[in-house]
């Protein structure tokens, strides 16, 4: 079990939109198994009225300039699905509400499933319904980690890595949100998984051209962005800050070793050892078969897309 707080800036804070997303599960291939509200005067079964109530409560607080919605995503292992019922999900949500200090607050919850990735979305109204004061959990990363470890034991769930590893390999908020909602590895995680390879490439490179060729071998390119450096996916639109992969990969430190940044020059063919493919994060007995089918369908769609007009198109499986 992994719990992550997905924060957003005040200008993008919209409790109603998030609550509706939780109930509708509009993402392709994703479905909502069950949704409910809690802590609302209108009753826990009146989901829509509860949204209006929570938004009105937020409107009563005119002092705070910060966000007023706390979005929590709790991801579960595929092996745990058979152990979790609707009642269990509601009980788990209540435990997180108590731990975070939201037990008296309005919230809207839903269980989503994408392929075999099961996750619980919770929108907490950070404004208290009576006092109209804003509550923000203190050191929530520790609270979330501790709560996960206790619930894993109580419900007999697979134990995930705790706070220590999470802090060492912490993802950006955007990458964490992608992984929590899709159950697939983010490009940032892919880059971090190849951190040792990249650092070794820096050590063995005498100039930027040699380094460029090395990172292209894992399907990435290093390019300046703003005042820093990013790794970009050679086969897609994904990107990750180089310094987020490792601090030794900041453009300042790389230039101190390799000289002033120079763009890549196509001199010879580069053999690609691997590339980013958004593989599933959670392993299960059917993981290999599912991803093979996913990759095959993606390849077929791509071939149909580039097939010249007038030729017979292959049928999808």
DAKA-V624062 format. One record per pair of residues at least 24 apart in sequence whose C-alpha atoms are under 6 Angstrom apart, sorted by the first residue. I is the first residue (numbers start at 0). J is the second residue. If there is no record, write none. Layout:
((I/J) (I/J))
This chain:
((0/74) (0/75) (0/159) (1/73) (1/74) (2/72) (2/73) (3/71) (3/72) (4/70) (4/71) (5/70) (9/65) (9/66) (12/66) (14/68) (15/50) (18/107) (21/109) (28/113) (29/112) (29/113) (30/111) (30/112) (31/110) (31/111) (32/110) (32/111) (33/109) (33/110) (34/108) (34/109) (35/107) (35/108) (36/106) (36/107) (36/108) (37/105) (37/106) (38/104) (38/105) (39/105) (56/128) (57/126) (60/131) (67/125) (68/123) (68/124) (68/125) (69/122) (69/123) (70/121) (70/122) (71/120) (71/121) (72/119) (72/120) (73/118) (73/119) (74/118) (75/117) (75/118) (77/115) (79/156) (99/136) (116/182) (182/279) (182/280) (183/277) (183/278) (183/279) (183/280) (184/277) (184/278) (184/280) (187/239) (191/244) (206/257) (207/257) (207/261) (208/263) (211/263) (216/270) (216/271) (216/272) (217/271) (217/272) (217/273) (217/274) (218/274))
